[in-house]
Amino acid sequence: MTILRTVVNLNEVVFLTTILSGVILLTASFLVARLNWRPDQPPYSLQTRSLDVLLHPAKYVQPKALRVTRILQVLGGSLLLVGMLALARQAILDSVH
């Protein structure tokens, strides 16, 4: 029983750490995009779709910051995926026991 409790605690730590880190990295990528906005695009406003900025950074970000923005997005998205896998693993463990 102690081993199972340790696994559950480890799953919680992995889930919380990866989700929080993923959100921080995605927020950082958005901040880098905003700081390196292309001058030929209208300024960021309420009409600008945030998801579009995150999915298509080349349209909005200057070329010098595009690589950093994409790396932050890939790492952040990967960490979110790992967090979701930890959540799924916990759901499977709960259904088995």
C-alpha positions in Angstrom: 0.0 0.0 0.0 2.9 2.4 0.7 4.3 1.8 -2.7 1.0 2.6 -4.4 0.7 5.8 -2.3 4.3 6.8 -3.4 3.3 6.2 -7.0 0.2 8.4 -6.6 2.3 11.2 -5.0 4.9 10.9 -7.8 2.1 11.1 -10.4 0.7 14.3 -8.7 4.2 15.9 -8.6 4.8 15.0 -12.3 1.4 16.3 -13.3 1.6 19.6 -11.4 5.2 20.3 -12.4 4.8 19.6 -16.1 1.5 21.5 -16.4 2.8 24.5 -14.6 6.1 24.5 -16.5 4.2 24.1 -19.8 1.9 27.0 -19.1 4.9 29.2 -18.1 6.8 28.3 -21.3 3.8 29.0 -23.5 3.3 32.3 -21.7 6.9 33.1 -22.3 6.6 32.3 -26.0 3.6 34.6 -26.2 5.6 37.4 -24.4 8.5 36.9 -26.8 6.1 37.2 -29.7 4.6 40.4 -28.3 8.0 41.9 -27.7 9.2 41.1 -31.2 6.0 42.1 -33.1 6.4 42.6 -36.9 6.1 46.3 -37.9 4.0 45.3 -40.9 1.3 43.8 -38.7 -1.3 45.9 -36.9 -0.5 46.3 -33.2 -1.7 43.6 -30.8 -5.3 44.5 -29.7 -8.5 42.8 -28.5 -9.2 41.8 -32.1 -5.9 39.8 -32.4 -6.5 36.1 -31.8 -4.1 34.8 -29.2 -4.4 31.2 -30.5 -3.5 32.4 -34.0 -0.4 34.1 -32.6 0.6 30.9 -30.9 -0.2 28.6 -33.9 1.3 30.9 -36.6 4.1 32.9 -35.1 5.8 33.5 -38.4 3.0 35.8 -39.4 3.4 38.0 -36.3 7.0 37.6 -35.0 10.1 39.2 -36.5 12.5 36.6 -38.0 15.2 37.1 -35.3 12.9 35.9 -32.5 11.0 33.3 -34.5 13.3 30.4 -33.5 13.1 31.2 -29.8 9.3 31.5 -30.0 8.9 28.2 -31.7 11.3 26.4 -29.2 9.3 27.8 -26.3 6.1 26.7 -27.9 7.3 23.1 -28.6 8.7 22.7 -25.1 5.6 24.1 -23.5 3.3 22.0 -25.6 5.4 18.9 -24.9 5.2 19.5 -21.1 1.5 19.9 -21.3 1.3 16.6 -23.1 3.4 14.9 -20.5 1.1 16.3 -17.8 -1.9 15.0 -19.6 -0.3 11.6 -19.9 0.4 11.6 -16.1 -3.3 12.4 -15.6 -4.3 9.5 -17.9 -1.9 7.2 -16.1 -3.4 8.1 -12.8 -6.9 7.5 -14.1 -5.8 4.1 -15.3 -4.3 3.2 -12.0 -7.4 4.4 -10.2 -9.6 2.2 -12.4 -7.5 -0.9 -11.9 -7.4 -0.7 -8.1 
